[in-house]
Amino acid sequence: MSLLYPLLLSSALFGIGLYGVLARRNAVLMLLGVELMLNAVNLNLVAFDAWFADRMHTGQVLTLFTIALAAAEIGLGLAIVLALFRAVRTVDVDEVGR
């Protein structure tokens, strides 16, 4: 298996996620961008684990930790967005400071 294809897909996912975080003003879409970036990291970890044929499967174990971190992050992030919407009646990040 070539390492090129997973790395290209991972870099495309990371770029789309980075664009989503930097260009969007909606807090939910920013969270979605962060999730895309974490998925790109997971893809890199699994691809390099398969490439190096690690006997301990360190990349896959780190991927499981990253998935658990992403689940906690999205739960906490959506709770914050919901509290923000209840307080300000918008999820637009630019409107919150006004």
C-alpha positions as CSV (number, residue, x, y, z in Angstrom):
1,M,0.0,0.0,0.0
2,S,1.3,3.4,-0.9
3,L,1.5,6.0,1.8
4,L,0.7,8.8,-0.7
5,Y,-3.0,8.4,-1.0
6,P,-3.9,8.5,2.7
7,L,-1.6,11.5,3.2
8,L,-3.2,13.4,0.3
9,L,-6.7,12.6,1.7
10,S,-5.6,13.6,5.1
11,S,-4.1,16.9,4.0
12,A,-7.2,17.7,2.0
13,L,-9.4,17.0,5.1
14,F,-7.1,19.1,7.3
15,G,-7.2,21.9,4.8
16,I,-11.0,21.8,4.5
17,G,-11.3,21.8,8.3
18,L,-8.8,24.6,8.7
19,Y,-10.8,26.7,6.2
20,G,-14.0,25.9,8.1
21,V,-12.5,27.1,11.4
22,L,-10.9,30.3,10.0
23,A,-13.5,31.4,7.5
24,R,-16.8,30.5,9.1
25,R,-18.5,32.7,11.7
26,N,-21.0,30.1,12.8
27,A,-19.9,28.3,16.0
28,V,-21.4,24.9,14.9
29,L,-19.5,25.0,11.6
30,M,-16.3,25.9,13.5
31,L,-16.8,22.8,15.6
32,L,-17.3,20.8,12.4
33,G,-14.0,22.1,11.1
34,V,-12.2,21.0,14.2
35,E,-13.8,17.5,13.9
36,L,-12.5,17.3,10.3
37,M,-9.0,18.2,11.4
38,L,-9.1,15.6,14.1
39,N,-10.2,13.0,11.6
40,A,-7.3,14.0,9.4
41,V,-5.0,13.4,12.3
42,N,-6.6,10.0,12.9
43,L,-6.1,9.0,9.2
44,N,-2.4,10.0,9.5
45,L,-1.9,7.9,12.6
46,V,-3.5,4.8,11.1
47,A,-1.7,5.3,7.8
48,F,1.7,5.6,9.4
49,D,0.9,2.7,11.7
50,A,0.2,0.5,8.7
51,W,3.2,1.8,6.8
52,F,5.7,1.1,9.6
53,A,4.0,-2.2,10.5
54,D,4.2,-1.4,14.2
55,R,3.8,-4.6,16.2
56,M,2.2,-2.7,19.2
57,H,-0.2,-0.8,16.9
58,T,0.7,2.5,18.6
59,G,-1.0,4.6,15.8
60,Q,-4.3,2.8,16.3
61,V,-4.2,3.2,20.1
62,L,-3.5,6.9,19.7
63,T,-6.4,7.1,17.2
64,L,-8.7,5.6,19.9
65,F,-7.6,8.2,22.4
66,T,-8.1,10.9,19.7
67,I,-11.6,9.6,19.0
68,A,-12.4,9.8,22.7
69,L,-11.0,13.3,22.9
70,A,-13.1,14.3,19.9
71,A,-16.3,12.9,21.5
72,A,-15.7,14.8,24.7
73,E,-14.8,18.0,22.7
74,I,-18.0,17.9,20.6
75,G,-20.2,17.2,23.7
76,L,-18.7,20.1,25.6
77,G,-18.6,22.3,22.5
78,L,-22.3,21.8,21.7
79,A,-23.2,22.5,25.3
80,I,-21.3,25.8,25.1
81,V,-23.0,26.7,21.8
82,L,-26.4,25.9,23.3
83,A,-25.7,28.1,26.3
84,L,-24.5,30.8,24.0
85,F,-27.6,30.6,21.9
86,R,-29.8,30.8,24.9
87,A,-28.0,33.9,26.2
88,V,-27.4,35.8,23.0
89,R,-30.0,34.3,20.6
90,T,-27.3,33.7,17.9
91,V,-24.5,31.3,17.2
92,D,-22.6,33.9,15.1
93,V,-19.2,34.4,16.7
94,D,-18.9,38.0,15.5
95,E,-22.2,39.0,17.1
96,V,-21.3,37.6,20.6
97,G,-18.9,40.4,21.5
98,R,-21.3,43.2,20.7
